Amino acid sequence: MTPIESISIRGSNRSKMISKLVAIGSLLLVSAPTTVMGRIPSGTSSTSHRRADVIIKQASDEYKASSESLYDHMMTLEEGLVFHWNDPGEDGVGANVFSGRIVHVSETAEKAASYLALGVSNVEFPTSESELMIGSDAIIGVVSTSDVAKYYLGSRMPGENGIRKMEDEKQTLIDSKIQTHVGDDGSVTTILSFEKNLKEDDSKEIVIKKDARNTFLFAVGLQSNGDGLSYHGSRGAFQLDFDEIVYLAEKGQIGSDIVIFKDPEPVAEEGQIGSDTVIIEDEQPVAVTNTRSEAEIDTEANTETDAIPEIETDSETDTESNSETDTESNNKEYDSDALDACASDDPDYLHMVKINSKTKFHWNLDVWSNDTPPAVNGKLVFEGQAWLGFGFSFDGSMIGSEAIIGIPDHEDFDRPLKFKLGAKNVGEITPLPDAQQTLLNAEITQKNRITTLTFKKLLSEDNTDELEISADGMNNFIYAVGTSNTFGYHQFRGSFKLDLSSCNSPIASSRHLPHKSKAAWVAHGVVATLAWAVAIPAAVTTAWFRTIVPQTWIYIHVFCNVAGFFLTLIAFIIAVTTMSLSNEPAHFSDPHHIVGLVLMLFVTFQVMNGFFRPPVEQKKIDYGWIPHTARGAWHLLHRVMGVVLLLLAFWQIQNGLLLFADHFGYRPMTNFFFAYIIVLAIACAGLKVWLIAEQDRAHLQAASINSSINIDKGIGPQAVHKVAFTNGIDPDSELAPVQFDLQ
C-alpha cells in the first residue's frame, strides 16, 4: 500500500497548515508528471500511514485525554504500551519544555521491559525503517541501571559511530526516571518519565517543533534478551503536532479538511492515475464521543497521584463505527509487519523462520550490550535425529563458506565448532583453528527425536578472513541436515536470504537445479548415462576385443559411437535448455558444466574423425606405440581419445549423481555406479586374461605347425608370417584371432 498521511486543518492554525500544504504540494507538482484530484478511495484509513515498510500512526487520530492527572493527552502506541504527554506552554520557561511518560505493561516478568526508548527523527516522509532511525536522537531508560539519558542513533548497532550516549554536557533531561512495579497477578509495569527541552543549546540535536508535525520513534527492550540495552522486542513510530492536538481537544472535532499526500503506483480499479497524487477533501466535522462524564473528568483533573495507571487499549474518543473501522485497518497494517510475522514460538527467542516442514531457525540479535561485541543468538531445530549445520556464505553456495556444525556423540568434537567448507567432500570440511573457535553457549542436543543446534556467534570476528554477518542488511545463510548422527553426506540442504533486523522473509535459493525442473534433470541424467555408461563403453570394449567378432566388430563399434554421440547431444540440449529456463541461469559456472561441454566437443571430433580414417597400408607393419604411417597416427589418436573420454565420462556421471542428490534431497546413487564400474572392469580383465591364454595356445599351435612345415616342406617361420599377413593377420599382435588356419 502507498503512504497515507493526514493533517487536520482547524481555526487559528488554518493559515499555518495551508502554507505547509502549498509548500509540500508545490514540490509534489514539480516532481510529478501528473497530478490528479479526486475522492479518497473507499476503505482508506487515516489512523496510520504506510510508506514502503514504514508504518506511522497519527496522534491526531489516536489521542484522548490522559488517564493520569499529570498529563494532558495520551495515545496507545501498541497493545500494552501507552504514551502520555503535556502541551508545551505558550510563554515562559514551560514554552520550551516537552514532558512525557511511556508506560509498558507485561503479563509476566519474562515479557517485562528491560528498557524503554522514545526518539525523534528529522525525516518526515521516511522510505525505510533505517532512514527513520539512523540520524535520530533518543531518550532511553534502562531498568537494570535506572539510568535515563539521551543517545545518538548513528546506526542500528552500538559503537562510536552508532548508538551511543551523548556527552555529559548534553544530558539536559529534567526530572527523568524509569520505574517498575510488580502487580499481585505477576504483571510488570515499567514507566519512563522525562522532561526535555524542545530546542537544545547544541544546534546538532533535533528540534522538537511545537507548531508542526514531529516524527517520534519508540522501542521496548525485553528482559528475555538481557538486562541492559539489547535488540528491541517491539518498535514503531508516530507523528504528533502539539498545536493541532490542542485545537482538536478544544473543539472536540476530528476529521475535517483532511489533506492526504500519497505517491501510489497507478491503479485503474481505484480510479487513481499517475504518481504523487494530491487529494483534497472537505468533510463535515465529526463530533468526538467521550464516554466519560464531566464529573469523572473533573475528578481526574483534581487527583494528584503517582499510582501505576491502568492501561487502556480501546479508543474512547471515536464513535463506535469509526473505532471498528480504524481497528480493522490497523490490524491489517500491523499484521503485515515483518517482525510480527516471524515471531518465534520459543520464549527464549524473538524471531523465527520456517526453513522447511521439519526445520526452523530461531534468533535474537545482541547488539546493545556494553560487555560483549555485537552477536547473534541462534537455534536450528530439526524434527529428527541427525547432525546439523548452519553457515554463512557470500552468495548462498557451499564451497568457500563457513558453517557451525554440531555432530551428536562425536568422539573428537564434544561441542559444535566453526568449520571451513573447502569442497563438497567430507575431507575438505575442516574445523577452523582453535584461536578462531569463538562460539559461545554452543551445544547440540537431542530429545524426543528432535535435534537442536544452539549457538551465539559474533557478527564481526577478529579474524578478518571470516565472513561478517550484517545486523541490518541482507545475509546469505546456508543449512544442512545429515542422514544420521554420523557426519557425512546430508539428506537435504539449502540456502536463504534474511535481514536479521527487519526479518524479511527468507528467499529459498536453488541456484542450479530448481525443483520444478526435476523431470528435465532426470531425463538429462538417464540419457547421459545411456550414452556414457552403455553405448560408449560398448564401442570401446568392442574395439579392444574385436578378435572375438572379427567380421562384425567394426559395425558394432561405429553404431555404438554414433548412438553415444546423439545421446550426448540430446543430454546436452536438455541441460542447456533447462538451465536457461531456471530462475538464476548460470551456464558453465560449475565443473560439471565444463566437463559436459568438453565431452560434447570431443565426442563430436571422435565420431567425425572415425569417418576420415586413412586406408590400410600393407607395405609395412607398425610395431609399438610410435606410429610410422598416417594410419598408425590416426589409430593412436583414436585410441587415446577414446580412453580419455571414457574416464572423463565416468567422473561426470558420478558428479552428476551427487549434484542431483544434493539439490533434490536424495541419497546419492554413486555407490551403484561405482559397483557397475567395478563389475565392468572385472569382466574386461577376465576377458583379457582369457584372450591372452587363447593367444598363447594359438602361438604354441602355430609353432608346432611351423616345426612340421620345416620338416616336411622346408618352409621356415617367414613363410608362416607371410601366409598370416596375406590373410590380413599379424600373428605377433596381441589382437590375434583366437583361432586361424594357415593352410
N, C-alpha and C positions, 0 to 999 in steps of 0.2 A: 504494500500500500504506500501511497505517497504521503508526505508530511502534511498535517493539517494544524495550523496554528490559529488560535482565536484570540482576538483582542476586543474587549468591550469598550465602547466609547460612551461616555456619560458627561453631562453637565459641564462643570468647570474644567474638566480635563479634555473636553472635546477638541479644543484648538491644538493642544499638545499632540493628541493622538492623530489628528488629521495631518499635522506636519510630518509625523513619523510615516504615516501611510503614504503621503506624497513622495517622501524621500525614498522609501523602500520600493514603492510602486514605480518610480522613475527608473531605478536600477533594473527592475524586472522588465520594464518596457524596452530599455536599451538592449538588454541581453536576449530577450525573447523574440523569435521571428514572428510569432503570432500571439496576440492577447485577446482572450475571449471572455465576455461577461455572461454569467448565467446563474441558474439556481444551484443551491447546494445539493449534491447527489443524495438521494434517499438513503437512510441508514448511516450517514456520516455523523460521527460524534465529535464534539469539541472538547470532551473531557481530557483527552490526551492526544498528542500528535506523534507521528512516527516518521522519521527521516532515515532512510536506509534501515539499519538495525537499531536505531536510537528511539526510545520511547520517552517522551517528555510530558508529564502531567501539567495541567494548568491550574494554578492556585485559584484563579477567578471562578473556576467551575467546581472546585473541590472544597473550598474553605467553609467554615462555620464558626460560630462563637466558641471561644476556648472553654473547655471544661475546667480550666484552672484559673483562679481569680487573679493570678499574677500576669496573665497574658490576655491579649485581645482576641486573637484568632487561632484556629487550628485546622489542620488538614491531615487526612490519613494517607501516608505515603505508600504503605502496603499493609497486609494483614499483620497486626501486632506491632506496628511502628507508626507513631504519630508525631507531628511537628507542631509546636506552639510558638507563636511569636507576638511581639508588640509592634504597634505602629510607631515609627520614628516621630519624635516631637517636631513641632512647627518651628520652634526657635530655641535658643539657649543651648545648654550642654546636650540635652536629650535629642536635639536635631541631628546629631552626628552619631547616634548610638543605635545599634541593632541588637536587640536582646531576643534570645530564642531558647528553646528546650526541645530535645528529642527524647522520646520515651519509647523504650522497646520492652515488650513483654513476651516471655517464652514459657511454654508449659512445663518444661523440665530444665534442670541445671545443665544437662548436656547441650541443650539448644540455646543457652544463655549467651548474651553478647560478651565478647572479650574486649571489644572497643566499639565506639560509635563515632561516625565522622560526618561532617557537613562541609561541603566545599562550594566554592563559587567559581564559575567559568566565565571567561570573556568571549566565548563563542555562542552566539545566539541561535545560529542555524547549523548545528553540527551534522556532519555526514557520516560520522562513525563514533563509537564509544571512545576510541583512543583520542580523537580530536577533541572530544568533550572533556576528557580527564586531563590529558597532558597539557601542562602550562597553567593549570588551575592552582588556587590556594585552598587550604582546608583547615578546619578545626577538628582535631582528633583527640578523643578522650580514651585513655587506656585503663581498663578496670584494674588490672593486676598492680599497676603502679600509682593509680589515682591521679595520673598526670594528664592535664589538658593543655594543649599547645597548638600553635599554628605551624603548618607544614607547607613546603613547596611540593607540588606534584610534577616533577620534571619528566617522569616516565612511569610505567607501571611497576617498576622494581625499585627497591631501596638502593641508595648509593649517593655519591657526591653529586651526580647529575640527574638523580632520580627522585625518589620520595625521601625527603629529609626535613628535619626540624629547622625552622627559621632561627636566625641568630637571636641571642638573648635580648638585644636592644629592640628587636621587632616583636617580642612577645608582649603585646599590649592588651591582651584579653583582661576583662574586668570581672571579678566575682565568678570565675568559671570553675566548675567542678563536675565530677562524674560519680554517681552513687548507685548502689544496688540494694534491692530489698527482696527477701525470700518470703513468699507467702506460705500460709498454712497448708495449702494444697500442693506445695512443691514448685509453684511457678516462680520465676525470677524476673523482676522488673529492673531495668537499667536506665538511668536518667543522665543525660548530658545537658548541663545548663551553661549558658555563656552570655556575655555582653561584648560586643565588638564594634569598633569604630567603622562607620560606613566608608570613610576615606581615611587611610592611614598616612602618616608622615612620609613613609617610603613610597615614592611615586611608582615603583615597580609592582607594588601589591595591587591587586584588582580592586577597583572601586565598586562598592555596592550602591546602586542608584536608588534614590527614593522615589523618583517620578518617572521611572522607565522599567521595562522588564529586566529582571535578573535571572540568570540560569544557575540553579543550585544543584549540587550533587549530594547524594547521601550513600553511606555504606555501613554495613553491620558485619563485624567480625564474629566468629563463633568460638566458643571455648573448646570445641572439639578439634579446632585447628591449632590450638596453642593459647597460652596465657597472654602473650603480647600481641604486637602487630603481626598479622598473618593474612593470608588471602581471604577476602570477604566472603561471607555466606550469602549476602544479598546486596544489591545496589540499585540505584536508579537516579532519576533526575526530575526536576520540576521547575517551572518558571513562575516568578512572583513579581508583581508591580504593586508596591505598597500603596501608592495614591489611588490606584484603581480599586484595590480591596476596600480602602476607606470609603470611597464613594459608593461602591456597591453595598457595603454594610449599612451606610446611612439610608440609602434608598430602598434597600431590601429587594433589589432587582438584579436579574441575571439574564443575559442572552440577547439584548437588543443591539442593533447596529454592529452585528458580528462581521469582522473582516477576516477572511480566510486566505492565506497565501499558500499556494501549492504549485509544485512543478511535476505533474504526473506525466507518464507516457500516454500518448493518445489512446483513448478507449471509446470507440464508437458507440458501444452499448450504453454507456453512461452519459452520452451527449457531450463528451469532453473533446476538445480539439486543440492541437498544438501543445506547447510546453510553457511553463511558468504562468499558468492561468491565474488571473486575479478575479475572484468572485466577491462581489459586494452586495449585501442584502440588508434590508431593513425589516426587522420583525417586531411584532408587538411585545412590549415588556411582559415578562412572566414574573408574577409576584412570588416571593420566597415564602414557602410554608414552613413555619417554625413550630415544632410540636411542643415546645416548652412554653409555659405561661410566663407572663411578665413578672409575676411574683417569684417564680423559680429563678428567672434571670437576675432579678434584683437580689435575691438571696445569695446567689453565686457571686455576684459582684461585690457583696459586702463581706464575703468569707475570706479570711486570710489563713491559709493552711499550706503546709508543705507535704501533706499526705500524698501517698502514691496514687496517681489518678487511675481511674478505670478507663481502659482502652475501648473506644467505640469504633466499630468498623463500618456501620451502616450510616449512610448520609441522612442528616436530619434537616437539611436545608432545601432539598429538591422536592418537587411534587412526586407522588408515587410513580407516575408513569415515566417521568424523566429519570428517576432513580433506577428503575428497571432497565431502561434503555442504556443508560450510561454504564451500569454494572455489566450488562451483557457485552457492550463494546470493549470495556476494559479487560474483561476476561479473555476475549479474543485476542486483544493486543498482547497481553502478558503470556498467554499460552504459547505464543509463537516465539517467545524469548528463548534463545538457545540454551542458556544456563538452566532455566527451569525445565526445559525439555529433556535435559540429560542429568537430572538429579539422581544421585546414587541411591540404591536400595540398601546400602550398607551404612549404618550410622557413623562409622569411623571415617567415611569419605564423603566429599561434597558432590562429585560428579561421576558419571559412568557412561560408557558407550558399549553397546552390544555388538561385538565383532561378528559373531555368527550364533547359530542356535545353541551352541554349547559353551561359548567363550565370552567373557565380559572383562572389560578393563575399567577399574575404578582409580580415581586420582584426586589429590589435593595439591595445590601449589603452596609452597612455603617460601615466600619471597620477602616477608616482612621482619623476620627475626633478626635481632642485632647480634645474636650469639653464633649463628651459623650462616654460611653463604646461601644464596637462593637455591632451592632444591624442589624436586617433585617427589611426593609420596605416591607410589603406585602399587596396584594389586591386580594381577592377572588371575582369573578364576576359570577353571576348565571342569566341566561335568564329566569326569572320568579320571583314570589314573595314567599318567604319562609325565615325561619330562617336559618342561615349559621354557620358552624363550621369548624375550621381549627386547626389541632392538631399535636402533636409531640409524637412519640412513639419509644420504644426500638426496636420492631420487626414488626411494622405495624398493631398490634392488637389494639383493642379499650380499653379493660379493663386495668387499671393501667396507661393509658396515660394522657396527659394534652392537653387541647384544648382552643382555643379562640372562644367563641360563641357569636354571635350577634343575638338578638331577637328583631325584629322591634316592636315598640309600647308596650314594656313590662312595666308594671307599677312599677316594682321593679328594673329593670336593664335598666337605661337610656342610657347605652353605652355598647359595647362589654367588656366582662370580661374573665379572665382566670378561667377555671374550671378543677376539678379533675374528671376523668371518672372512678368511682369506680365499676360500673357494667353497664349492658345494660338498666336497667330500669331507668326512669327519676329521681326517688327518690334518686338514688346513684350518680347522676351527680350534684356536688355541687361546688359553687364558692370557690376559694382559699381565704384565709384571706385577709383583706384589705392591710396589710403590703406587700403582695406578688402581689398586683394588680399594676404592674409596666408598663403596656402598655402605649404607647404614641400615640397621634393622632388616637385613636381608635374610629371608628364610623361605623354604619351600616345604609345605605341609600337605598331608593327605588325610582326609577324614570323611567317612561316609561316601567313599568313592568320588570325592571331589578334591581336585588338586589346586592349591593356591600358592602363587608366587608373589611375595611382598618385598618391597624394597624402598629405600629413599636414596635418590641419586642427585648429585649436584648438577645444576643446569650448565654451569661452565666449570670444567675441570682445570686443574693447574697445568696438566699436560696439554699443550696447545694442539697436539695431533689428534686428540679425541674430539668427536663431534659435539657441538654445542646445541643444547635444547633451548628453543625460544619460549619465553614465558608469555609473550603477547604476539606471536606470529605463527604461521603455519609450519608444522613439523611433519616429517615423513617417518612414520613408525612401522616396524615390521614385527611379526609374531610367528611363532611356530609351536606346534604341539606334536610330541613324539608318538610313536606307535605303542610304546610301553615305558617303563621306568628306566630302561637301559638306553643310554644315549646312542642315537643312530639316526637313520633317516626318519623324517617327520611324516605323520599321516596327513597333515594339512598345514598350510601356512598361508600368509597373505601380507598385505600392507595397506595402510590407510593414512590419510592426512588429517591432522587435528590441530586446532588452535587451543591450547590449554587454558587460556584466559577467557576466550569468548565461547568456547565449547561448540565450535562449528561441527556439524555432523560429519562423521568420518566418511571419506570418499574411498571406497574399495578400489584397489589398484590391481589389475590383472594385465600386466604390461604387454605380454606377447601372445597369450592364449586365452582370449575371452571365452567364458563358459558357453555363450550362445553359439560358438563355432566348434563345439566339441565334436560333432559328427564329421565336420570337414577335416579336423586333425586326425580323427580315427581313420578316415579314408586315406589321408596322406600317409599315415604310418603303415597301413595294410599294403597299399600299392608299392611303397618304397621297400617294404620287407620282401614282397614277392620278387621285386627286381633284384635286390642285392643279397638276399638270403636264399633264393631259389634259382632264378634264371641265370645270373652271372656266375655263381659257384658251379652250376651245371655246365656252363660254357667252358670254364677254366678246367674243371676235372675231366671233361670230355677230351680236351686237347692234351692234358697230361697223360691220359690213359687211352690214347687213340689206337694203340695196337690191339686193344680188345675188340674194337669195331673198326678195323682199318678201312672198310669200304664206305661207311656212312658217317664217321665221326665228324667230317667237315660240315655236313649238312646240319647235324645237331648243334655243332659249335656256332655256326652262323645264325641259326634260328634263335638259340638262347641269347646270343649277344644282341640281336635286333630286338627281341622281346624285352630284354633288360633295358635297352635304350628307350623304347616307347613307354615302358612302365615308369622309368625315371623321369621322363618328360612330363607324364601325367602328374606324378607326385610333386614335381617342381612347380607346375602350373597351379595345382591346388594350394600349395604353401604360399606362393606369392599372392594369389587372389585373396585367400583368407586373411593374410596379413594386411593387405590393402584395405579390407573392409573392417578391420578392427578399430577400436577407439583411439589407439595410440600406435599407428603403424611405425614399425622400427625395422625396416628391411636391412638385412645383412649386418645387424648390430650384435650378433651372437656367434660364437664359434660354430654352432650347429648350422647357422645360415651360410656361413662362409664355406664350410666343408661341403655343404649341399651344392653350392654354386660350382665349386671345383669338380665335384663328381659329375655334374651335368655337362660341364665343358669337356672334361677328359673322356667321358664315355662317348660323347659325340665324336671326338677325334679318333678314339679307338675303333669305333664302328666304321667310320669313313675310311680310316687307314686300312682296315681289313679288306675293303674292296679294291684297294690300289696296291696290293702286294705284288712284288716283281715275280716273273716266271721262274720256274725251277732251272737251275744251271747245273748241267750234268758233267761239265768239264772237270770240275774239281769239287771234292767233298770238303766242307768246312769242319774242322775239329776244334773243340774248345770253345771259350766264350768270346774270343776275338774274331769278329767276322772278317771274311776276305772277299765277300761278294755283296751286291745290293740285296739279294735275297737273305743273306745271313744277317746284315744290319737290320733289315726290316723285322726279321724274326726275333732278334734280340730285343728291339724296342717294343714289339708287340707283347712279348712275354713279360718284360719288366713292368710295363704299364698295367698289364692285367693283374699282376700280383699286388702292385701298389694300390690300384683301385679297390681290389677286394679287401685289403687291410683297412683302407680309409672307410669303406662301406661298413665293415664290422664295427668300427668305432662310432660311426654316425648312427647306426641302428641303436646301439646301447645308450648313446647320449639322447637320442630321440625318446626312448622309453623313459629315461629319467625325467626329461622335460615334461612329458605328458603326465607322469605321476605327480610331478612337482606342482603343476598348475591346476590339476583337476582332483587332487586329493586321493589318488590311488596308490596302492603299494606298487613299486616298480617291478616290471616283469623281466628285469635284466638277468635274473638267475636262470630263467627258462632259456633265454637267448644264449647265455654262456654254456648251458648244458647242450644246446643244439650245436654250437661251435665245437665243443669237445667231442661229441659223437661224430660230427663230420670229419674232424681231424683224425680220430681213431680209425674211422672207416677208410680214409685216404691212405693213412700209414699202413694199415693192414693190407690194403690192396697193392700198395707199393712193394711191401715185403713179398707178397705172393708173386708179383711180376718179376722181381729180382730172382726169386727161386726158379721161376719158369725160364728166365733168360739163361741162368747158369745151366739148367738142364738142356736148353737148346744149344748152347755153346759146346757142351760136352758131346751132344749128339753130332754137332757139326764137326767137331774134332775127330770123332770116330769115323764119320763119313770121309773126312779128309785123309785119314790114315789109310782107309780102304782104297780110296781113289789112287793114292800114291803107290800103293802096292799093285793094284790091278790094272790101272790105266796110265800110270805115270803122270797123273795130274797133281800139281802141288797146291799149296794154300792160296796162291794168287788166283788160280782158276776158280777156287771156291768164292773169293771176293768178287771176281768178275761175273760169275753166274748170279750171285746175290744182287749186285749193283744193276745188272741188266734187268732184273725184275723189280727195280726201284727200292731195294732194301739195303740198308747198311748193317751188316752183321755185327759190327762193333758198337753200334748205337745202343744207348740204354732204352730206346723205344723200339727195339727189335720185336717183331711179332712173336707171340708165344710159340707158334709152330709155322714152319715154312718148308717147302720142298725144293731142294736144289736140282732136281732132275729136270 
